[in-house]
Each structure stands twice: as structure tokens, then as C-alpha cells.
Amino acid sequence: MEKLIKFKSREFLAYLEDVRGYSDLTIKSYDETLREAFLYIEIIQEKKHLLFNLMPYRIKISSLNPKTISKKLSAIRSFVEYLNSRNTTVILKADDSVKVAKTLPKPISHEHIMEALLYSETKEKLVVTLLYTLGLRISELASLEINNISEEWVRVIGKGNKQRDIPLLASTKKLLDEYLSRSRQKKFVFEKNGEKLSENTLRYTVIKVFKRVGLKVNPHQLRHSYASELLNGMAPIADVSELLGHSSMATTQIYTKLGSALKQQNYKTAHPLCKTEKL
């Protein structure tokens, strides 16, 4: 049984890469979770199906925060769905969902982004600018191809190989052209020796840029900033959802909560009665 699970796991990971188009980082996370989980999951062979008892594994990871537990269980469920779709019937036991508190994203202000760009070289500036003006995931930036960029649009290949077109600012295009004219890129915007740069390399570039101005910033926060600025500027949520490549508008709605939080904060700062209450 152990050999079967290992074989099916390798098949599943290959499926995530080749068919679903998942990033290397995501696939690595799935791999690590499955390897860990099946050291503890109790597997029972029934007449017509396999029973995966998750309780021993849930006890093992019970001290982790709810969000981490939820992600690990989600990876296992995805693997089981794959098995069931490939004629290996599996039933999960002790598969109760974990309640995860929704947290608001933490965007970086436009002013802070502009300040960080002042101390950046061309390549660093382009990495940050593309993330901020296109709202890309770091995996999408790493896979961004030169041929998918026109004068006014960028075609992005997102999760599940879904394509979306994002408007390209003239200032961003100018910076991009300047960078490409000095480099010898052949296929990807960011590459080395003919291979695209890793997500980790690009992630470190962002961290390094903002560290110079005393800020801790990761690439996903720039995506949050992109979404928040559009919504605060009254862009329709349906359009923002499409630009971000969200499969559901519900995912985008968390940014509207952020907008409400900012409005409340500004109100408390501006209204005279709020100031009086602080006295």
C-alpha cells in the first residue's frame, strides 16, 4: 500500500504541474505535506474502497495555527479527489473543516512604493513596478514572456493556465523597453542563461528593495496594493476580479473590507467628535 501511495503521489504532483499549471513552490508544498501526512494517516483497505483516517495526523499537527492546518488538509483533499477521479475510491475519516479567521491584506502605500523605487536600479525597479502596476502573482512574474507584451497590454498565464490581459501603463512599458534593450533576454522578461529566474530570486529582489527604506515587504503585498488602489479609486469589483485572475469574485471582496477599514480610520481621524472622544 505504501508503494501505491508514493506512486500515486508522484502522478498527482506531475498532474498539478502539467495540467493545472501550479507553481514550483506550490507543488513543493503539496509534496512536503503528503510525505509528512502519510507517515501518520491510517489507511484501511475496505472491500470497494480505501479509508484514510486523518485523526492520527490531525493530532500530530494540532499545535499549528488554524491556517496552516487548513492548507495541509486541503492538499490531502485535493490528492483524494485526484485518486477518486482515477478510479481509486477513497473515503476520508476525521475530515472536519478547520475554521480560519479571515484577515485583511496589508497593502503598501503608494508613497512608500515610490520612495523605495528611488533607491532601485533598473532591474529592481522593473520587478517592483510590474508587480504593482499589473497585480501579478510572483509565479506569474517569473513566467512572464516577452512575446506576450504589446504596447498597451500584457497577456498573463495564471493559475490553471488561465489567460488574462492586463492594461500596460506607458511608463511601465518605457521602463521595460529600457531594461530589455540592455539585456539579452530571449524568452522570459527575467532570465539567466536561457532559463527564467526562480520565484525565490524575484522575491528576494522585492525584499531587498524595500529593506533599503526600512520596510518589510513581500511580492504579494504589492498585488494587494494594486487591488486596493483600484477599488479605492472606484473601479468595478468585477473588473478588478478579472484583472487579478480570481476564479470567484468572493475572493476579491476581501479587498472591499480593507477599503471600509481605511474609510473608518480616516473618519475617526477627521471628524471633530471623534477627536473629542479621545480627550
N, C-alpha and C positions, 0 to 999 in steps of 0.2 A: 504493500500500500504506500509506503514511504517513497519508493521509486516512482510510482504512478503520480503522486502529488508533485514531486520535483519535476517530472517530465511535463505535466500539465501546466505547472507554474511557468516554465520556460516558454511554452507555447503561448500562454496568456501574455507574458511580457512582450513577446515578439508581435502579438496581435495589437497591443497598445501602441507600439512604435510604428508598425507598418500600416495598420488600418485606421487606428484612432488618431495617429499623429501626435502622441503625447511627447513632451519634452524629456530629455535625458534625465533631468533632475527628478521629474515626477516618476519616471519608470524606476529609477534607483530607489525612491521612497517606497514604491509598491513592492519591489524586490525585498528590501530590508524588512518590511512589515510581514510579508508572507513567510520569509525564512524564520523570523522570530516566532510568529504565531503558531506555526505547525510544530514547534518544539513543545507546545503546551496543549493545543487543541486535541480533544479526544475524538478519534474517528471510529465510528461503529459501522460495520457492514451489515445492512439490512437486506431483506430479500430482493427488493426492487430499487433500492437507493442507498446512498451513503448518508450517515448522520454525523454532522460536525457539531460537537458540543463545545461551545465557546467559553463555558464557565471557567475552566482552569486558566485560560488565557486572560480572561477579564479580571480574575483575581490577581494575576501577575501584574497587570498594567493599571490596577485600581488607584494607585497613588499618583498617576499622571493627571495633568489638568484635563477637564472635560473635552476641550477642543482637540487635543492630541488623541485621546481615546476614540473620539468620534471619527477622526481621519483614519485611524487604524482599522476600525470596524468597517468603515466604508470601503476600504481596499479589499477586505475579506469578502464583503458582499459582492463587489464587482467581480472578483475571481469566481465566486459561486455562480453568479449569473452567467459568466462565460462557460463554466462547466455544464450548466443546465442547457445552454444553447448548443452544446456539442455532445448531447446525448449521454452525459454523465449526471444522473439525477442526484442532487444533493439537497438535504434539508438542514437548516440551521437551528440549533437549540441555544437558548440563552442569548438571543439576538435583540434584546430590548434596546431601543434608541437611547442615546445619551443627550440630555438637554444641554445645549450650548448657548450661553448668553451672547446675543448679537452685540458686537462692539462697533462703534463708529470708526471709519478710517481716519487716518491722521495725515491730511494733505500738507504740503509745504507751501507757504505763501509765495505769491508771485515775486514779491520783493526779495525774499531770501534766495529764490532761484536765480534771479537776475544778478544778485550780489555774488553768488558762487561762480557764475559764468564769467565774471570779470577777471577771475584768477585762474581761468582754464585755458589750456592750449586747444588748438583746433579740433583734434580728435575727441578730447574730453568734452568740449563744448557741444560737439555734434551728438555724442551719446546722450547727454542730458537733454538737449533740445529735441531730439527725435522722440524720446520718451514723454516729454512734457507737451509737445505740440501734436503728437499723434495718439497719445494714450496707449502706447504699446505695452504688452507684457514683455518681460525680459527675454523669454523664449522666442517671441515674435521679432524682437530687435536682432537677436543673434541670427535668425534665419532670413532676415530682410535681403532680398536680391535686388541688384542694380536694375535689372531689366523690368522690374515691377514698379519703377518710379518714373512718372512722367512730369511734365512741367507743373501740373496743378493737383495731381493725385498720386497716392501711394496704394498699391494693392498689397494687402497683408494676408498671410496664410495663418489662420488662428487655430484654436483647438479643434480637433477632429477634421483638420484640413479644410475648414470652412474659410472662404474668401470674403473679404470686405474691402471696400475702397474708402480711403480717408483723405479729406482735403489736405493739400500741402501748402503751407504758407510760403510766400515768395522769399521771405528772409531765411526760412529753413532750407529752401531749395538753393539759395545762394551759398549758404554755409556748406551744404552737401557738395555742390559743384566745386567749391574751393578745396575741400578735403580730397575728393576723388581725383582732381587734377594733379595733386601732389603725390598720390599713392598709386599702387599698381594692382588695384583690386580687379579681379576677373569676373567673379560671380556675386559674391556677397559684399554688402557695404563694409562690413568689418570682417576681415580675414587675415590669415597669416599662412604663408606657404601654400596657398590654394585652398585652405580649409577655413571654414567660418570660425570666428573666435568663440570660445566657450561662454556660456552664460555666467559662469563664475568670474571670468576675466572682465566682462562688461559690468557685472555687479560691483566688483571691486573698484572699477573706474568711477562709478557714481559715488560710492562711499568716500573715495579719496578726494573727489572734487568738493564735497560738502564739508569734509573734515577740515579743510583749509579755512573755512569761515566758522568753525566751531559748532557744526551741526551734525547730528547722526541721521542720515537719510538713506533709505534703500530705494531701488528702482520702482517698486510697487507704489510707493508714496507719490511718485511723480505721475503715475497713472491715476491715483486718487485726485491729485491736484487738477489734472486735465478734466476729469469728470465734474469735479466740484465747481471749477471756474465756468464750465459750460452751463451747468444747471443754475448757478447763481446769476449767470448772465441771461437767464430766461430761455435757454434752448429747450425745446420739447424733449421730455424724457424718452420718448420713443426713438428720437434721432440719436440721443446720447447712447442709448442702449445698443443701437445698431453700430455706432462708431466704436464702441468698446468691444463689440463681438460677444455680447452676453446672449446666451440662449433663451433667457427669460427676462422680462422687464422687471420682475420682482427683485432680481439681483441688483439692478440699477437703483432701485428705490431706496436702498440704504443711504445713498448719497443725498437724497432729498431730506433725510433725517438730519444729516450733517448741516444742510442749509438752514433747517429750522433751528438747530442748536446755535448757529452763528447769529441768526436773527435775534434770538433771545438774548445772547450775550451782548450784542450791540444795543438792544433795547435797554438792558439793565445799566449799560454804561451811559446812555444818552438821556434817559427820562429823568426829570428832576425829582420825582417822587422816589425813584429807585435810589438816588443819591441820598435822599433824606433818611431812608430806612437804614442806611449803613451807619448813620450818626449815633 
